[in-house]
């Protein structure tokens, strides 16, 4: 769902970034390969990004505004309709 939504929204004023945490770097890379994710992905081995936005569990998702502020966040999978609704908010 994330990759499909990224494909539909890339070039429309939003960016997707995946951040791996709590797992090993190798496990995160395997997840990216298995799911053929083409949006930017990184690994938060020291937890700096997690601490900055208050990530404490996986999976965690966040919509971050252009100014770096947290627009909305949640734990667990987000539904595609919810994700698209949030993207419409930040892409304006």
C-alpha positions as CSV (number, residue, x, y, z in Angstrom):
1,X,0.0,0.0,0.0
2,X,2.8,2.5,0.8
3,X,4.6,1.9,-2.5
4,X,1.4,2.1,-4.5
5,X,0.5,5.4,-2.7
6,X,4.0,6.7,-3.3
7,X,3.8,6.0,-7.0
8,X,0.5,7.8,-7.2
9,X,1.7,10.9,-5.2
10,X,5.4,11.3,-6.2
11,X,5.9,14.6,-7.9
12,X,2.9,16.2,-6.2
13,X,4.7,18.0,-3.4
14,X,5.1,15.2,-0.9
15,X,8.0,12.8,-0.1
16,X,7.9,9.4,1.5
17,X,10.8,8.3,3.7
18,X,11.0,5.0,5.5
19,X,13.0,4.8,8.7
20,X,14.1,1.5,10.0
21,X,14.5,1.2,13.8
22,X,14.6,-1.5,16.5
23,X,15.5,-4.1,13.9
24,X,19.0,-4.6,12.5
25,X,20.2,-2.7,9.5
26,X,20.2,-6.0,7.5
27,X,16.6,-6.8,8.5
28,X,15.5,-3.3,7.3
29,X,17.3,-3.7,4.0
30,X,15.6,-7.0,3.5
31,X,12.2,-5.5,4.2
32,X,12.8,-2.8,1.6
33,X,13.9,-5.4,-1.0
34,X,11.0,-7.8,-0.2
35,X,8.4,-5.1,-0.7
36,X,10.2,-3.4,-3.6
37,X,10.1,0.0,-2.0
38,X,11.4,2.8,-4.3
39,X,10.9,5.7,-2.0
40,X,13.8,6.9,0.2
41,X,14.6,4.7,3.2
42,X,17.1,5.0,6.0
43,X,18.2,3.3,9.2
44,X,18.0,5.0,12.6
45,X,20.6,2.9,14.4
46,X,21.2,5.4,17.1
47,X,17.6,6.4,17.6
48,X,18.0,10.1,16.9
49,X,15.0,10.3,14.5
50,X,12.9,8.2,16.8
51,X,13.6,10.4,19.7
52,X,13.0,13.6,17.7
53,X,9.5,12.6,16.7
54,X,8.6,10.4,19.7
55,X,8.7,7.0,17.9
56,X,8.6,4.3,20.5
57,X,7.0,1.3,18.8
58,X,7.0,-0.3,15.3
59,X,5.4,0.1,12.9
60,X,5.1,3.8,13.4
61,X,4.1,6.2,10.7
62,X,4.1,10.0,10.6
63,X,3.2,12.8,8.2
64,X,5.7,15.6,8.6
65,X,5.0,19.0,7.1
66,X,7.4,20.9,4.9
67,X,8.6,22.9,8.0
68,X,9.5,19.7,9.8
69,X,6.6,19.7,12.1
70,X,4.6,16.6,12.9
71,X,1.2,16.8,11.2
72,X,-0.1,13.4,12.3
73,X,1.3,10.1,13.5
74,X,0.1,6.7,14.6
75,X,1.1,3.2,15.4
76,X,0.4,0.2,13.3
77,X,-0.6,0.2,9.7
78,X,-2.5,3.2,8.3
79,X,-5.2,2.5,5.9
80,X,-4.8,3.8,2.3
81,X,-7.8,6.1,2.5
82,X,-6.4,7.6,5.8
83,X,-3.0,8.1,4.2
84,X,-4.4,9.8,1.1
85,X,-6.4,12.1,3.2
86,X,-3.4,13.2,5.2
87,X,-1.4,13.6,2.0
88,X,-4.0,15.9,0.6
89,X,-3.6,18.0,3.8
90,X,0.2,18.4,3.5
91,X,0.4,18.7,-0.3
92,X,-1.6,22.0,-0.4
